[in-house]
């Protein structure tokens, strides 16, 4: 039985090392310690909580990177592992012409756009969803900063969970997101730098179909939509945005989030 115990110990050590690497990939201690917009949304919530900060340097100015962040999950796909998180559709490798500028209240698979500083930051919010036997809330932050002639892109995925399976649910979330988020950052950098190198011809030219680059539905604050209707929870998050007054601009970032 010694070999069984040894294998289990190695699995635990290896898993812990993977999570440590994956949940802070590319980020500095200073970036992980920094308080970011959206952190306050989870204040006062369940004690079972996780915050994962990652970062990447991109060889392009922030104003050149922003359009790629602005269309992420809003009709252009997720730039990650497309066969897992995009219904096998290829995420766009160019800035899509028909995707509108982001607005507060836009709703997609990762919640609704609750806060934004155009050209610099976006914060998405999920105010309660069932996940592996728990009720979870999720904040997705993406922010750009100047780094010499280029850009530093910092992301933070924060979540809390309630229920007897809360800690297990957050463990699963950390494992999945450690793979997907890293690939997403690499996908963004690759696309931006390809574009900056002068590769302006789309690999997958636009057909005009609103689900060409993204399977999961997105509902824009304007009332338009993209993706396949009914896929994922965009309509639910749009209702949340309306309940929270975000579509009318009545709620400010400093106000606390609703508990679930």
DRENNUGU-544032 format. One record per atom (N, C-alpha, C): y, x, z; residue in three letters. Coordinates in steps of 0.2 Angstrom, whole numbers, padded with zeros to 4 digits, always signed. Layout:
YXZala...
END
This chain:
-0006+0004+0000unk+0000+0000+0000unk+0006+0004+0000unk+0005+0011+0001unk+0011+0015+0001unk+0015+0015-0005unk+0011+0015-0011unk+0014+0015-0017unk+0018+0009-0019unk+0016+0003-0016unk+0020-0003-0017unk+0026-0003-0013unk+0026+0000-0007unk+0032+0000-0003unk+0037+0005-0006unk+0034+0011-0009unk+0038+0015-0013unk+0042+0012-0019unk+0038+0008-0023unk+0041+0005-0029unk+0046+0000-0027unk+0045-0004-0021unk+0050-0008-0019unk+0056-0005-0017unk+0056+0001-0013unk+0061+0005-0011unk+0065+0007-0017unk+0062+0010-0022unk+0065+0012-0028unk+0069+0007-0031unk+0066+0001-0032unk+0069-0005-0035unk+0075-0007-0031unk+0075-0007-0025unk+0081-0009-0021unk+0087-0003-0022unk+0085+0003-0021unk+0090+0008-0022unk+0093+0008-0029unk+0088+0007-0034unk+0090+0007-0041unk+0095+0001-0043unk+0093-0005-0040unk+0097-0011-0041unk+0104-0010-0038unk+0104-0007-0032unk+0110-0006-0028unk+0115-0002-0032unk+0112+0004-0035unk+0116+0008-0039unk+0118+0005-0045unk+0114+0001-0048unk+0116-0003-0054unk+0122-0007-0053unk+0122-0011-0048unk+0127-0016-0046unk+0133-0012-0044unk+0133-0007-0041unk+0139-0003-0039unk+0142+0000-0045unk+0138+0002-0050unk+0141+0005-0056unk+0144-0001-0061unk+0140-0007-0061unk+0142-0012-0065unk+0148-0016-0063unk+0149-0017-0056unk+0154-0021-0054unk+0161-0017-0053unk+0161-0011-0054unk+0167-0007-0054unk+0168-0003-0060unk+0164-0004-0066unk+0164+0000-0072unk+0171+0002-0074unk+0172+0008-0075unk+0178+0011-0078unk+0185+0010-0074unk+0184+0007-0068unk+0190+0006-0064unk+0191+0012-0059unk+0197+0013-0056unk+0199+0018-0051unk+0199+0014-0044unk+0199+0018-0039unk+0199+0015-0032unk+0206+0012-0032unk+0211+0014-0035unk+0218+0011-0034unk+0218+0004-0038unk+0214+0004-0043unk+0214-0003-0047unk+0210-0008-0043unk+0205-0005-0040unk+0200-0010-0036unk+0204-0013-0030unk+0208-0008-0027unk+0212-0010-0021unk+0218-0015-0022unk+0220-0015-0028unk+0226-0018-0030unk+0226-0026-0030unk+0231-0029-0027unk+0231-0036-0026unk+0233-0039-0033unk+0229-0043-0036unk+0231-0046-0043unk+0232-0053-0043unk+0236-0056-0048unk+0237-0063-0048unk+0230-0066-0049unk+0229-0072-0045unk+0223-0075-0045unk+0219-0074-0039unk+0220-0068-0035unk+0216-0067-0029unk+0217-0072-0024unk+0223-0075-0024unk+0225-0080-0019unk+0221-0087-0020unk+0218-0088-0026unk+0215-0094-0027unk+0209-0095-0022unk+0206-0090-0020unk+0200-0091-0016unk+0201-0090-0009unk+0207-0089-0007unk+0209-0089+0000unk+0207-0095+0004unk+0204-0094+0010unk+0202-0100+0014unk+0196-0103+0012unk+0192-0100+0007unk+0186-0103+0004unk+0180-0100+0008unk+0174-0101+0005unk+0168-0099+0008unk+0168-0091+0009unk+0164-0089+0014unk+0164-0082+0016unk+0160-0078+0011unk+0155-0081+0008unk+0151-0078+0002unk+0156-0077-0004unk+0157-0071-0005unk+0162-0070-0010unk+0161-0063-0013unk+0163-0062-0020unk+0163-0056-0023unk+0169-0055-0028unk+0171-0049-0028unk+0176-0047-0033unk+0174-0041-0037unk+0174-0041-0044unk+0172-0036-0048unk+0178-0034-0052unk+0180-0027-0052unk+0186-0025-0055unk+0183-0019-0060unk+0185-0020-0067unk+0183-0016-0072unk+0189-0014-0076unk+0189-0008-0079unk+0195-0006-0083unk+0193-0002-0089unk+0197-0002-0094unk+0196+0003-0100unk+0203+0005-0103unk+0203+0011-0105unk+0209+0013-0109unk+0208+0012-0116unk+0213+0010-0120unk+0213+0008-0127unk+0219+0012-0130unk+0217+0015-0136unk+0222+0019-0140unk+0226+0014-0144unk+0230+0010-0141unk+0235+0006-0144unk+0240+0003-0139unk+0246+0002-0141unk+0251-0001-0137unk+0249-0008-0134unk+0251-0010-0128unk+0250-0016-0125unk+0251-0022-0130unk+0257-0022-0134unk+0258-0027-0138unk+0253-0028-0144unk+0250-0023-0146unk+0245-0023-0151unk+0238-0025-0148unk+0237-0025-0141unk+0231-0027-0138unk+0231-0034-0136unk+0237-0037-0134unk+0238-0043-0132unk+0235-0049-0136unk+0236-0049-0143unk+0233-0054-0147unk+0225-0055-0147unk+0222-0049-0145unk+0215-0049-0144unk+0213-0052-0138unk+0217-0051-0133unk+0216-0054-0126unk+0218-0062-0126unk+0223-0063-0130unk+0225-0070-0130unk+0220-0075-0134unk+0216-0072-0139unk+0212-0077-0142unk+0205-0076-0139unk+0204-0072-0134unk+0197-0071-0131unk+0195-0078-0128unk+0189-0081-0130unk+0186-0087-0128unk+0190-0093-0130unk+0195-0092-0134unk+0199-0097-0137unk+0198-0099-0144unk+0192-0097-0146unk+0190-0099-0153unk+0188-0092-0157unk+0189-0086-0154unk+0187-0080-0157unk+0181-0077-0155unk+0178-0081-0150unk+0172-0078-0147unk+0173-0074-0141unk+0168-0070-0138unk+0169-0067-0132unk+0168-0059-0132unk+0167-0057-0138unk+0167-0050-0139unk+0162-0046-0135unk+0157-0050-0133unk+0152-0047-0129unk+0145-0047-0132unk+0140-0049-0129unk+0133-0050-0132unk+0132-0056-0136unk+0134-0057-0142unk+0135-0063-0145unk+0129-0068-0145unk+0123-0065-0145unk+0117-0069-0146unk+0115-0072-0139unk+0119-0069-0133unk+0118-0072-0127unk+0123-0077-0125unk+0129-0075-0126unk+0135-0079-0124unk+0139-0083-0129unk+0137-0082-0135unk+0141-0085-0141unk+0137-0089-0146unk+0131-0091-0143unk+0127-0095-0148unk+0125-0092-0154unk+0124-0085-0154unk+0122-0081-0160unk+0128-0081-0165unk+0133-0084-0164unk+0139-0083-0168unk+0142-0076-0167unk+0144-0073-0173unk+0148-0067-0172unk+0155-0067-0170unk+0157-0065-0164unk+0164-0065-0162unk+0168-0062-0168unk+0174-0064-0168unk+0179-0062-0173unk+0181-0054-0172unk+0181-0051-0178unk+0184-0044-0178unk+0191-0043-0181unk+0194-0049-0181unk+0201-0048-0183unk+0205-0054-0179unk+0212-0053-0179unk+0216-0059-0176unk+0215-0065-0180unk+0213-0070-0177unk+0211-0076-0181unk+0218-0080-0182unk+0219-0082-0188unk+0226-0085-0190unk+0227-0091-0187unk+0222-0096-0186unk+0223-0103-0184unk+0223-0104-0177unk+0222-0099-0173unk+0221-0099-0165unk+0229-0099-0163unk+0231-0105-0159unk+0237-0105-0157unk+0239-0100-0151unk+0245-0099-0150unk+0247-0095-0144unk+0244-0098-0138unk+0242-0094-0133unk+0239-0097-0127unk+0245-0101-0123unk+0243-0106-0120unk+0247-0110-0115unk+0243-0112-0109unk+0247-0113-0104unk+0244-0115-0097unk+0241-0122-0099unk+0235-0123-0096unk+0231-0129-0097unk+0226-0128-0103unk+0226-0123-0107unk+0220-0122-0111unk+0214-0122-0107unk+0209-0125-0110unk+0202-0125-0106unk+0196-0123-0111unk+0192-0119-0108unk+0186-0116-0111unk+0181-0115-0107unk+0176-0111-0109unk+0170-0110-0104unk+0171-0107-0098unk+0176-0103-0097unk+0178-0099-0091unk+0183-0103-0087unk+0184-0109-0088unk+0189-0113-0084unk+0195-0115-0088unk+0201-0116-0085unk+0207-0117-0088unk+0212-0112-0086unk+0217-0111-0091unk+0222-0106-0090unk+0227-0108-0085unk+0227-0105-0079unk+0231-0107-0074unk+0237-0103-0073unk+0237-0097-0075unk+0243-0093-0074unk+0243-0088-0080unk+0249-0086-0082unk+0250-0081-0088unk+0257-0078-0088unk+0257-0072-0089unk+0263-0068-0091unk+0262-0066-0098unk+0265-0069-0103unk+0264-0068-0110unk+0265-0060-0112unk+0260-0058-0115unk+0260-0051-0117unk+0257-0046-0112unk+0255-0049-0106unk+0253-0044-0101unk+0247-0047-0097unk+0247-0053-0095unk+0242-0056-0090unk+0240-0063-0091unk+0233-0064-0090unk+0231-0071-0090unk+0226-0072-0084unk+0226-0078-0081unk+0222-0080-0076unk+0218-0086-0077unk+0212-0086-0077unk+0208-0092-0079unk+0205-0094-0072unk+0204-0101-0071unk+0201-0104-0065unk+0196-0109-0066unk+0191-0108-0062unk+0185-0114-0062unk+0185-0116-0055unk+0186-0122-0054unk+0187-0125-0047unk+0181-0128-0043unk+0175-0127-0046unk+0169-0129-0043unk+0164-0131-0048unk+0158-0127-0048unk+0153-0128-0053unk+0146-0126-0050unk+0141-0130-0051unk+0135-0129-0048unk+0132-0122-0052unk+0129-0118-0047unk+0126-0112-0050unk+0121-0109-0045unk+0114-0110-0048unk+0109-0107-0044unk+0109-0110-0037unk+0110-0117-0037unk+0109-0120-0030unk+0115-0120-0026unk+0120-0117-0028unk+0126-0117-0024unk+0132-0120-0028unk+0138-0121-0025unk+0144-0123-0028unk+0149-0117-0028unk+0151-0115-0034unk+0154-0109-0035unk+0161-0110-0038unk+0166-0106-0036unk+0172-0106-0039unk+0173-0099-0042unk+0177-0099-0048unk+0178-0092-0052unk+0185-0091-0054unk+0187-0085-0053unk+0194-0083-0056unk+0193-0077-0061unk+0195-0078-0067unk+0195-0072-0072unk+0202-0070-0073unk+0203-0063-0071unk+0210-0060-0073unk+0209-0055-0078unk+0214-0055-0083unk+0214-0050-0088unk+0222-0047-0088unk+0223-0041-0087unk+0230-0038-0087unk+0230-0032-0091unk+0236-0031-0094unk+0238-0025-0098unk+0243-0021-0095unk+0242-0015-0095unk+0248-0010-0093unk+0248-0004-0098unk+0254-0001-0098unk+0255+0004-0102unk+0252+0011-0099unk+0249+0015-0104unk+0246+0021-0102unk+0248+0026-0107unk+0253+0030-0106unk+0255+0034-0111unk+0257+0030-0117unk+0254+0032-0123unk+0256+0028-0129unk+0250+0023-0130unk+0246+0022-0125unk+0241+0017-0126unk+0241+0012-0120unk+0235+0009-0119unk+0235+0003-0114unk+0229+0004-0109unk+0231+0002-0103unk+0225+0001-0098unk+0224-0006-0097unk+0218-0008-0099unk+0216-0015-0098unk+0212-0016-0092unk+0214-0020-0087unk+0210-0021-0081unk+0208-0028-0080unk+0202-0029-0079unk+0199-0036-0078unk+0196-0037-0071unk+0197-0043-0068unk+0194-0044-0062unk+0190-0051-0062unk+0184-0051-0060unk+0180-0057-0060unk+0179-0058-0052unk+0182-0064-0050unk+0181-0065-0043unk+0178-0072-0042unk+0173-0073-0037unk+0170-0079-0036unk+0168-0080-0028unk+0168-0086-0026unk+0165-0088-0020unk+0160-0093-0021unk+0156-0094-0016unk+0150-0099-0017unk+0149-0102-0010unk+0147-0109-0010unk+0145-0112-0004unk+0138-0115-0005unk+0134-0116+0001unk+0128-0118+0001unk+0123-0113+0003unk+0116-0115+0004unk+0111-0111+0007unk+0109-0105+0002unk+0110-0106-0004unk+0109-0101-0009unk+0115-0097-0012unk+0120-0097-0008unk+0126-0094-0010unk+0126-0087-0012unk+0123-0083-0007unk+0122-0076-0008unk+0118-0074-0014unk+0112-0078-0014unk+0108-0077-0020unk+0112-0078-0027unk+0115-0084-0027unk+0119-0085-0033unk+0124-0080-0035unk+0127-0077-0030unk+0132-0072-0031unk+0129-0066-0033unk+0123-0064-0031unk+0119-0058-0033unk+0117-0059-0040unk+0115-0065-0042unk+0113-0066-0049unk+0119-0065-0054unk+0125-0068-0051unk+0131-0068-0055unk+0133-0060-0056unk+0133-0056-0051unk+0134-0049-0051unk+0130-0046-0056unk+0124-0047-0056unk+0119-0044-0061unk+0121-0046-0068unk+0122-0052-0070unk+0123-0054-0076unk+0130-0051-0079unk+0135-0052-0075unk+0142-0050-0076unk+0142-0043-0077unk+0138-0039-0074unk+0139-0032-0074unk+0137-0029-0081unk+0132-0033-0085unk+0131-0031-0092unk+0136-0034-0096unk+0138-0041-0096unk+0142-0044-0100unk+0149-0041-0100unk+0152-0040-0094unk+0159-0038-0094unk+0160-0031-0097unk+0155-0027-0096unk+0156-0020-0099unk+0156-0020-0106unk+0151-0024-0109unk+0151-0025-0116unk+0157-0028-0119unk+0160-0033-0115unk+0166-0036-0118unk+0172-0031-0118unk+0173-0027-0113unk+0178-0022-0113unk+0177-0017-0119unk+0171-0015-0120unk+0170-0010-0126unk+0171-0014-0132unk+0169-0021-0132unk+0170-0024-0139unk+0178-0025-0140unk+0182-0026-0135unk+0189-0027-0136unk+0192-0020-0139unk+0190-0015-0135unk+0193-0008-0137unk+0191-0006-0144unk+0184-0008-0146unk+0182-0006-0153unk+0186-0010-0158unk+0187-0017-0157unk+0190-0021-0162unk+0198-0018-0162unk+0201-0017-0157unk+0208-0015-0157unk+0209-0009-0161unk+0204-0004-0159unk+0205+0003-0162unk+0203+0003-0169unk+0198-0001-0171unk+0197-0002-0178unk+0203-0005-0182unk+0206-0010-0179unk+0212-0013-0183unk+0217-0008-0183unk+0218-0004-0178unk+0224+0001-0178unk+0222+0007-0183unk+0216+0008-0184unk+0214+0013-0189unk+0215+0011-0196unk+0217+0005-0197unk+0219+0002-0204unk+0213-0002-0207unk+0208-0004-0203unk+0203-0008-0206unk+0205-0015-0205unk+0209-0018-0210unk+0212-0024-0210unk+0208-0030-0213unk+0203-0028-0217unk+0199-0033-0220unk+0194-0036-0216unk+0194-0042-0215unk+0189-0045-0210unk+0182-0045-0212unk+0177-0043-0208unk+0170-0042-0210unk+0168-0049-0211unk+0170-0054-0208unk+0168-0061-0209unk+0174-0065-0210unk+0176-0066-0216unk+0183-0069-0218unk+0183-0076-0216unk+0189-0079-0214unk+0189-0086-0211unk+0187-0091-0217unk+0184-0096-0214unk+0182-0101-0219unk+0186-0108-0217unk+0189-0107-0211unk+0193-0113-0209unk+0189-0117-0204unk+0183-0116-0203unk+0179-0120-0198unk+0181-0118-0191unk+0182-0123-0187unk+0184-0121-0180unk+0179-0119-0176unk+0172-0119-0178unk+0167-0116-0174unk+0164-0110-0177unk+0168-0106-0182unk+0165-0101-0185unk+0164-0095-0181unk+0168-0093-0176unk+0168-0087-0172unk+0166-0089-0165unk+0165-0095-0163unk+0164-0097-0156unk+0160-0103-0156unk+0154-0103-0152unk+0151-0110-0151unk+0154-0114-0146unk+0155-0111-0140unk+0158-0116-0135unk+0165-0118-0136unk+0165-0125-0134unk+0171-0128-0135unk+0177-0125-0132unk+0183-0125-0135unk+0189-0124-0132unk+0194-0130-0133unk+0198-0132-0128unk+0203-0138-0129unk+0209-0135-0127unk+0214-0134-0132unk+0220-0132-0132unk+0225-0137-0128unk+0230-0134-0125unk+0235-0138-0121unk+0238-0143-0126unk+0238-0141-0132unk+0242-0145-0138unk+0238-0151-0139unk+0231-0151-0137unk+0227-0157-0139unk+0222-0155-0145unk+0223-0149-0148unk+0218-0147-0153unk+0212-0144-0150unk+0207-0143-0154unk+0201-0140-0151unk+0198-0135-0156unk+0193-0131-0154unk+0189-0127-0158unk+0182-0126-0155unk+0177-0123-0158unk+0171-0123-0155unk+0167-0129-0157unk+0161-0130-0154unk+0157-0136-0155unk+0159-0141-0149unk+0161-0147-0151unk+0163-0152-0146unk+0157-0153-0141unk+0159-0153-0135unk+0154-0155-0130unk+0150-0149-0127unk+0150-0143-0130unk+0147-0137-0128unk+0151-0134-0122unk+0147-0133-0117unk+0150-0131-0110unk+0155-0136-0107unk+0159-0134-0103unk+0163-0138-0098unk+0170-0139-0100unk+0173-0137-0106unk+0180-0137-0107unk+0183-0144-0105unk+0180-0149-0107unk+0183-0156-0105unk+0184-0157-0097unk+0179-0154-0094unk+0180-0154-0086unk+0185-0150-0084unk+0186-0144-0087unk+0191-0140-0084unk+0198-0142-0087unk+0198-0146-0092unk+0205-0149-0094unk+0207-0154-0089unk+0202-0158-0087unk+0204-0163-0082unk+0206-0160-0076unk+0203-0154-0074unk+0205-0151-0068unk+0213-0149-0069unk+0214-0146-0075unk+0221-0144-0076unk+0226-0150-0075unk+0224-0155-0078unk+0228-0161-0077unk+0229-0163-0070unk+0223-0163-0066unk+0224-0165-0059unk+0228-0161-0055unk+0228-0154-0057unk+0232-0149-0054unk+0239-0149-0056unk+0241-0153-0061unk+0248-0153-0064unk+0250-0147-0068unk+0245-0143-0070unk+0246-0137-0074unk+0249-0139-0081unk+0246-0144-0084unk+0248-0145-0091unk+0256-0148-0091unk+0258-0150-0085unk+0265-0152-0085unk+0269-0146-0082unk+0266-0141-0080unk+0270-0135-0077unk+0272-0137-0070unk+0269-0141-0066unk+0272-0143-0060unk+0269-0139-0054unk+0264-0135-0055unk+0261-0131-0050unk+0263-0123-0051unk+0265-0120-0046unk+0266-0113-0047unk+0261-0109-0044unk+0260-0102-0046unk+0255-0098-0044unk+0255-0097-0036unk+0260-0098-0033unk+0260-0097-0026unk+0257-0102-0022unk+0255-0108-0025unk+0252-0113-0021unk+0245-0112-0020unk+0242-0114-0015unk+0235-0113-0014unk+0230-0117-0018unk+0224-0114-0019unk+0219-0118-0023unk+0216-0124-0019unk+0213-0128-0023unk+0210-0134-0019unk+0203-0131-0017unk+0201-0133-0011unk+0194-0131-0009unk+0189-0136-0012unk+0183-0134-0013unk+0178-0138-0016unk+0173-0140-0011unk
END
